[in-house]
Amino acid sequence: MEEKLIAPCGMNCGVCVSYLAMKNDLKKQGFNRKYCAGCLPRGKNCTFMKDHCDLLGKGLVRFCYECGEAISCHNGLCLNCDLEKLRQNKKYRWDEE
Protein backbone atom coordinates (compact mmCIF):
# COMPACT_ATOMS: atom_id res chain seq x y z
CA MET A 1 0.00 0.00 0.00
CA GLU A 2 1.31 3.42 -0.94
CA GLU A 3 1.25 5.97 1.90
CA LYS A 4 0.31 8.74 -0.52
CA LEU A 5 -2.92 6.86 -1.26
CA ILE A 6 -4.17 7.20 2.32
CA ALA A 7 -6.77 9.97 2.29
CA PRO A 8 -7.10 12.52 5.12
CA CYS A 9 -10.12 10.60 6.44
CA GLY A 10 -8.04 7.41 6.55
CA MET A 11 -9.61 5.76 3.52
CA ASN A 12 -7.30 3.80 1.23
CA CYS A 13 -7.74 5.49 -2.15
CA GLY A 14 -6.18 2.39 -3.72
CA VAL A 15 -9.48 0.53 -3.27
CA CYS A 16 -11.74 3.39 -4.42
CA VAL A 17 -13.75 2.75 -7.60
CA SER A 18 -12.72 6.10 -9.11
CA TYR A 19 -9.03 5.43 -8.46
CA LEU A 20 -9.20 1.89 -9.85
CA ALA A 21 -11.09 3.12 -12.92
CA MET A 22 -8.28 5.60 -13.58
CA LYS A 23 -5.52 3.08 -12.87
CA ASN A 24 -7.06 0.56 -15.28
CA ASP A 25 -8.27 3.19 -17.78
CA LEU A 26 -11.80 1.80 -17.78
CA LYS A 27 -13.27 4.63 -19.85
CA LYS A 28 -11.95 2.76 -22.89
CA GLN A 29 -14.29 -0.07 -21.90
CA GLY A 30 -17.32 2.19 -21.51
CA PHE A 31 -17.03 2.79 -17.75
CA ASN A 32 -18.47 6.26 -17.32
CA ARG A 33 -17.10 7.46 -13.98
CA LYS A 34 -14.86 10.37 -13.09
CA TYR A 35 -11.25 9.35 -12.59
CA CYS A 36 -9.42 10.20 -9.37
CA ALA A 37 -5.72 9.79 -8.65
CA GLY A 38 -6.32 10.06 -4.90
CA CYS A 39 -6.49 13.03 -2.55
CA LEU A 40 -2.77 13.67 -2.17
CA PRO A 41 -1.43 12.73 -5.63
CA ARG A 42 -3.89 15.23 -7.14
CA GLY A 43 -2.41 17.93 -4.91
CA LYS A 44 -5.87 19.08 -3.92
CA ASN A 45 -6.29 17.58 -0.45
CA CYS A 46 -9.58 15.85 0.27
CA THR A 47 -12.22 15.95 -2.45
CA PHE A 48 -15.11 15.78 0.00
CA MET A 49 -13.98 17.77 3.04
CA LYS A 50 -11.64 20.48 1.73
CA ASP A 51 -14.47 23.02 1.42
CA HIS A 52 -15.79 22.19 4.90
CA CYS A 53 -12.50 22.23 6.84
CA ASP A 54 -10.18 25.25 6.77
CA LEU A 55 -7.23 23.33 8.24
CA LEU A 56 -7.49 20.56 5.66
CA GLY A 57 -8.21 22.98 2.83
CA LYS A 58 -5.09 25.01 3.65
CA GLY A 59 -2.96 21.90 4.14
CA LEU A 60 -2.36 22.60 7.85
CA VAL A 61 -3.26 19.02 8.82
CA ARG A 62 -2.60 15.80 6.91
CA PHE A 63 -5.29 13.66 8.54
CA CYS A 64 -8.71 14.53 9.97
CA TYR A 65 -7.84 12.96 13.33
CA GLU A 66 -5.07 15.57 13.83
CA CYS A 67 -7.74 18.19 14.43
CA GLY A 68 -9.47 18.35 17.80
CA GLU A 69 -12.72 19.27 16.09
CA ALA A 70 -12.78 16.37 13.64
CA ILE A 71 -16.15 14.75 13.29
CA SER A 72 -16.12 11.26 14.71
CA CYS A 73 -18.63 9.78 12.30
CA HIS A 74 -18.97 10.87 8.69
CA ASN A 75 -20.23 9.14 5.59
CA GLY A 76 -21.42 6.32 7.85
CA LEU A 77 -17.88 5.39 8.87
CA CYS A 78 -17.13 5.95 12.53
CA LEU A 79 -13.54 7.10 12.96
CA ASN A 80 -13.62 6.88 16.77
CA CYS A 81 -15.51 3.62 17.20
CA ASP A 82 -13.98 0.51 18.68
CA LEU A 83 -14.59 -2.93 17.21
CA GLU A 84 -17.45 -3.76 19.59
CA LYS A 85 -19.36 -0.60 18.72
CA LEU A 86 -18.98 -1.35 15.01
CA ARG A 87 -20.27 -4.90 15.55
CA GLN A 88 -23.41 -3.50 17.18
CA ASN A 89 -24.19 -1.54 14.02
CA LYS A 90 -25.90 -3.85 11.53
CA LYS A 91 -24.26 -1.99 8.66
CA TYR A 92 -20.82 -3.24 9.75
CA ARG A 93 -21.61 -6.83 10.75
CA TRP A 94 -19.43 -9.26 8.90
CA ASP A 95 -19.98 -12.44 10.90
CA GLU A 96 -23.65 -12.98 10.07
CA GLU A 97 -25.06 -15.12 7.30
N, CA, C and O of each residue as an XYZ file, in Angstrom:
388
protein
N       0.845     -1.173      0.000
C       0.000      0.000      0.000
C       0.892      1.238      0.000
O       1.855      1.329      0.761
N       0.555      2.176     -0.859
C       1.313      3.421     -0.939
C       0.773      4.430      0.068
O      -0.431      4.681      0.116
N       1.668      5.009      0.876
C       1.245      5.966      1.896
C       0.526      7.164      1.284
O      -0.397      7.710      1.887
N       0.943      7.568      0.103
C       0.312      8.737     -0.521
C      -1.139      8.468     -0.928
O      -1.877      9.399     -1.247
N      -1.545      7.202     -0.917
C      -2.924      6.863     -1.263
C      -3.829      6.753     -0.038
O      -4.973      6.314     -0.149
N      -3.320      7.149      1.131
C      -4.168      7.198      2.317
C      -4.752      8.598      2.407
O      -4.026      9.575      2.589
N      -6.061      8.686      2.279
C      -6.765      9.973      2.285
C      -6.766     10.579      3.685
O      -6.519      9.867      4.659
N      -7.037     11.871      3.808
C      -7.096     12.518      5.119
C      -8.064     11.839      6.090
O      -7.830     11.835      7.298
N      -9.142     11.270      5.569
C     -10.119     10.600      6.435
C      -9.630      9.223      6.860
O     -10.218      8.613      7.752
N      -8.568      8.722      6.241
C      -8.036      7.407      6.553
C      -8.390      6.356      5.519
O      -7.904      5.228      5.591
N      -9.232      6.713      4.554
C      -9.611      5.764      3.515
C      -8.416      5.454      2.614
O      -7.597      6.329      2.330
N      -8.328      4.214      2.174
C      -7.296      3.803      1.232
C      -7.806      4.082     -0.179
O      -8.654      3.352     -0.691
N      -7.292      5.130     -0.801
C      -7.736      5.491     -2.153
C      -7.465      4.369     -3.154
O      -8.103      4.306     -4.205
N      -6.525      3.489     -2.832
C      -6.182      2.393     -3.723
C      -7.303      1.390     -3.933
O      -7.233      0.573     -4.852
N      -8.335      1.435     -3.097
C      -9.476      0.530     -3.269
C     -10.731      1.279     -3.713
O     -11.806      0.686     -3.802
N     -10.605      2.565     -3.989
C     -11.738      3.390     -4.421
C     -12.049      3.117     -5.894
O     -11.137      2.975     -6.708
N     -13.333      3.046     -6.229
C     -13.747      2.748     -7.599
C     -13.232      3.796     -8.592
O     -12.872      3.448     -9.716
N     -13.192      5.057     -8.199
C     -12.721      6.103     -9.112
C     -11.215      6.002     -9.348
O     -10.737      6.268    -10.450
N     -10.474      5.618     -8.314
C      -9.028      5.431     -8.465
C      -8.745      4.206     -9.343
O      -7.919      4.269    -10.254
N      -9.424      3.108     -9.066
C      -9.200      1.885     -9.845
C      -9.612      2.062    -11.302
O      -8.978      1.506    -12.200
N     -10.673      2.835    -11.539
C     -11.090      3.116    -12.916
C      -9.991      3.866    -13.653
O      -9.709      3.578    -14.816
N      -9.368      4.834    -12.972
C      -8.281      5.595    -13.584
C      -7.065      4.697    -13.822
O      -6.480      4.694    -14.905
N      -6.700      3.941    -12.793
C      -5.517      3.078    -12.872
C      -5.635      2.071    -14.021
O      -4.648      1.766    -14.692
N      -6.836      1.564    -14.237
C      -7.055      0.557    -15.282
C      -7.657      1.136    -16.557
O      -8.034      0.394    -17.464
N      -7.745      2.459    -16.626
C      -8.268      3.187    -17.784
C      -9.563      2.569    -18.319
O      -9.656      2.194    -19.488
N     -10.548      2.474    -17.439
C     -11.798      1.802    -17.784
C     -12.720      2.595    -18.699
O     -13.700      2.047    -19.201
N     -12.431      3.863    -18.925
C     -13.272      4.633    -19.854
C     -13.209      4.032    -21.257
O     -14.165      4.131    -22.026
N     -12.087      3.414    -21.581
C     -11.949      2.757    -22.886
C     -12.932      1.599    -23.035
O     -13.284      1.203    -24.146
N     -13.370      1.061    -21.890
C     -14.294     -0.073    -21.905
C     -15.730      0.374    -21.630
O     -16.601     -0.457    -21.375
N     -15.973      1.673    -21.682
C     -17.321      2.190    -21.506
C     -17.703      2.526    -20.075
O     -18.858      2.859    -19.808
N     -16.757      2.445    -19.152
C     -17.026      2.787    -17.754
C     -17.092      4.297    -17.642
O     -16.093      4.983    -17.858
N     -18.252      4.816    -17.309
C     -18.469      6.256    -17.317
C     -18.438      6.812    -15.898
O     -19.484      7.133    -15.333
N     -17.264      6.924    -15.329
C     -17.097      7.459    -13.982
C     -15.886      8.379    -13.977
O     -14.904      8.135    -14.677
N     -15.966      9.425    -13.189
C     -14.865     10.369    -13.090
C     -13.636      9.680    -12.495
O     -13.740      8.960    -11.502
N     -12.497      9.902    -13.096
C     -11.250      9.351    -12.591
C     -10.754     10.165    -11.405
O     -11.020     11.363    -11.309
N     -10.032      9.511    -10.504
C      -9.422     10.199     -9.368
C      -8.093      9.525     -9.061
O      -8.027      8.304     -8.921
N      -7.049     10.313     -8.959
C      -5.719      9.787     -8.651
C      -5.489      9.677     -7.151
O      -4.419      9.240     -6.725
N      -6.461     10.060     -6.352
C      -6.317     10.056     -4.899
C      -6.191     11.481     -4.391
O      -5.829     12.386     -5.143
N      -6.489     11.678     -3.124
C      -6.492     13.034     -2.555
C      -5.135     13.713     -2.641
O      -5.041     14.852     -3.100
N      -4.094     13.035     -2.209
C      -2.774     13.668     -2.173
C      -2.080     13.723     -3.530
O      -1.522     14.765     -3.876
N      -2.091     12.639     -4.317
C      -1.432     12.729     -5.626
C      -2.001     13.829     -6.524
O      -1.284     14.374     -7.363
N      -3.286     14.158     -6.352
C      -3.888     15.225     -7.144
C      -3.416     16.590     -6.672
O      -3.552     17.577     -7.395
N      -2.859     16.658     -5.458
C      -2.405     17.926     -4.906
C      -3.542     18.836     -4.490
O      -3.365     20.050     -4.393
N      -4.704     18.262     -4.243
C      -5.874     19.077     -3.923
C      -6.489     18.718     -2.576
O      -7.632     19.085     -2.305
N      -5.761     18.017     -1.742
C      -6.287     17.576     -0.453
C      -7.522     16.712     -0.646
O      -7.642     16.018     -1.656
N      -8.424     16.746      0.294
C      -9.584     15.851      0.275
C     -10.697     16.383     -0.622
O     -11.128     17.526     -0.472
N     -11.152     15.569     -1.534
C     -12.222     15.947     -2.452
C     -13.501     16.327     -1.720
O     -14.186     17.272     -2.114
N     -13.825     15.603     -0.666
C     -15.106     15.780      0.003
C     -15.085     16.815      1.118
O     -16.077     17.517      1.315
N     -13.984     16.929      1.852
C     -13.977     17.774      3.044
C     -13.228     19.091      2.891
O     -13.332     19.947      3.771
N     -12.488     19.287      1.825
C     -11.644     20.483      1.725
C     -12.428     21.789      1.822
O     -11.905     22.782      2.327
N     -13.662     21.805      1.351
C     -14.470     23.020      1.424
C     -15.146     23.191      2.780
O     -15.685     24.258      3.073
N     -15.123     22.158      3.600
C     -15.786     22.191      4.900
C     -14.795     22.322      6.050
O     -15.206     22.539      7.189
N     -13.516     22.197      5.780
C     -12.502     22.231      6.837
C     -11.371     23.162      6.414
O     -10.637     22.866      5.472
N     -11.233     24.283      7.110
C     -10.182     25.250      6.775
C      -8.787     24.661      6.925
O      -7.922     24.891      6.080
N      -8.559     23.897      8.002
C      -7.230     23.325      8.243
C      -6.832     22.367      7.125
O      -5.704     22.408      6.634
N      -7.750     21.519      6.734
C      -7.489     20.562      5.660
C      -7.353     21.279      4.324
O      -6.459     20.974      3.535
N      -8.234     22.222      4.077
C      -8.206     22.980      2.826
C      -6.914     23.752      2.628
O      -6.442     23.901      1.501
N      -6.341     24.244      3.722
C      -5.086     25.007      3.646
C      -3.856     24.121      3.809
O      -2.727     24.608      3.767
N      -4.073     22.825      3.994
C      -2.957     21.897      4.138
C      -2.270     21.967      5.493
O      -1.110     21.571      5.613
N      -2.962     22.464      6.519
C      -2.362     22.595      7.846
C      -2.405     21.295      8.643
O      -1.675     21.147      9.623
N      -3.247     20.361      8.236
C      -3.264     19.019      8.821
C      -3.232     18.023      7.672
O      -3.704     18.315      6.573
N      -2.679     16.856      7.928
C      -2.605     15.804      6.911
C      -3.802     14.857      7.026
O      -4.355     14.401      6.025
N      -4.185     14.575      8.276
C      -5.289     13.660      8.535
C      -6.349     14.339      9.387
O      -6.034     15.209     10.199
N      -7.596     13.949      9.209
C      -8.708     14.533      9.968
C      -8.526     14.353     11.471
O      -8.879     15.242     12.245
N      -7.978     13.207     11.897
C      -7.843     12.955     13.328
C      -6.870     13.914     14.008
O      -6.875     14.011     15.235
N      -6.032     14.627     13.247
C      -5.073     15.568     13.826
C      -5.749     16.833     14.347
O      -5.128     17.626     15.055
N      -6.992     17.015     14.004
C      -7.745     18.192     14.428
C      -8.641     17.817     15.605
O      -9.331     16.799     15.558
N      -8.635     18.616     16.638
C      -9.469     18.352     17.799
C     -10.949     18.470     17.521
O     -11.765     17.994     18.310
N     -11.312     19.090     16.420
C     -12.721     19.273     16.085
C     -13.207     18.304     15.013
O     -14.308     18.461     14.485
N     -12.401     17.316     14.695
C     -12.778     16.366     13.642
C     -14.062     15.641     14.020
O     -14.255     15.236     15.166
N     -14.918     15.490     13.048
C     -16.149     14.749     13.292
C     -15.796     13.284     13.481
O     -14.934     12.747     12.786
N     -16.462     12.650     14.418
C     -16.125     11.263     14.713
C     -16.805     10.294     13.759
O     -16.293      9.199     13.523
N     -17.930     10.671     13.219
C     -18.633      9.781     12.297
C     -19.058     10.576     11.069
O     -19.867     11.498     11.175
N     -18.525     10.228      9.917
C     -18.970     10.872      8.688
C     -19.070      9.834      7.590
O     -18.334      8.847      7.573
N     -19.968     10.068      6.698
C     -20.228      9.135      5.594
C     -20.529      7.728      6.099
O     -20.278      6.746      5.400
N     -21.066      7.633      7.311
C     -21.416      6.324      7.845
C     -20.251      5.564      8.425
O     -20.454      4.479      8.970
N     -19.046      6.072      8.336
C     -17.877      5.393      8.874
C     -17.461      6.085     10.156
O     -17.132      7.272     10.146
N     -17.472      5.364     11.240
C     -17.128      5.946     12.535
C     -15.620      5.881     12.722
O     -15.041      4.796     12.772
N     -14.984      7.043     12.827
C     -13.536      7.102     12.964
C     -13.075      6.909     14.401
O     -11.896      6.645     14.637
N     -13.977      7.034     15.359
C     -13.615      6.882     16.765
C     -14.258      5.666     17.416
O     -14.246      5.551     18.642
N     -14.809      4.770     16.637
C     -15.506      3.615     17.196
C     -14.552      2.448     17.390
O     -13.663      2.203     16.574
N     -14.759      1.733     18.492
C     -13.983      0.513     18.677
C     -14.700     -0.640     17.969
O     -15.810     -0.479     17.463
N     -14.058     -1.783     17.944
C     -14.586     -2.931     17.215
C     -15.961     -3.355     17.718
O     -16.835     -3.697     16.921
N     -16.158     -3.336     19.035
C     -17.445     -3.761     19.594
C     -18.578     -2.831     19.164
O     -19.675     -3.294     18.852
N     -18.324     -1.546     19.146
C     -19.356     -0.595     18.725
C     -19.713     -0.808     17.251
O     -20.882     -0.721     16.875
N     -18.713     -1.086     16.424
C     -18.975     -1.351     15.012
C     -19.807     -2.619     14.835
O     -20.698     -2.670     13.987
N     -19.513     -3.642     15.640
C     -20.266     -4.898     15.548
C     -21.733     -4.707     15.899
O     -22.593     -5.421     15.383
N     -22.025     -3.749     16.773
C     -23.406     -3.500     17.181
C     -24.205     -2.826     16.069
O     -25.435     -2.873     16.074
N     -23.531     -2.212     15.135
C     -24.190     -1.538     14.024
C     -24.377     -2.546     12.893
O     -23.398     -3.056     12.348
N     -25.608     -2.831     12.545
C     -25.895     -3.852     11.532
C     -25.146     -3.601     10.219
O     -24.777     -4.541      9.515
N     -24.932     -2.351      9.909
C     -24.255     -1.989      8.663
C     -22.848     -2.585      8.573
O     -22.350     -2.853      7.479
N     -22.206     -2.793      9.739
C     -20.817     -3.245      9.745
C     -20.647     -4.697     10.166
O     -19.518     -5.149     10.357
N     -21.734     -5.432     10.313
C     -21.613     -6.826     10.747
C     -21.071     -7.678      9.610
O     -21.584     -7.656      8.491
N     -20.045     -8.413      9.917
C     -19.430     -9.260      8.903
C     -19.512    -10.735      9.257
O     -19.165    -11.587      8.439
N     -19.966    -11.048     10.468
C     -19.976    -12.439     10.901
C     -21.370    -13.061     10.895
O     -21.594    -14.094     11.527
N     -22.306    -12.433     10.180
C     -23.653    -12.985     10.073
C     -23.880    -13.528      8.671
O     -23.317    -13.038      7.692
N     -24.709    -14.538      8.604
C     -25.056    -15.115      7.299
C     -26.107    -14.267      6.645
O     -26.545    -14.572      5.536
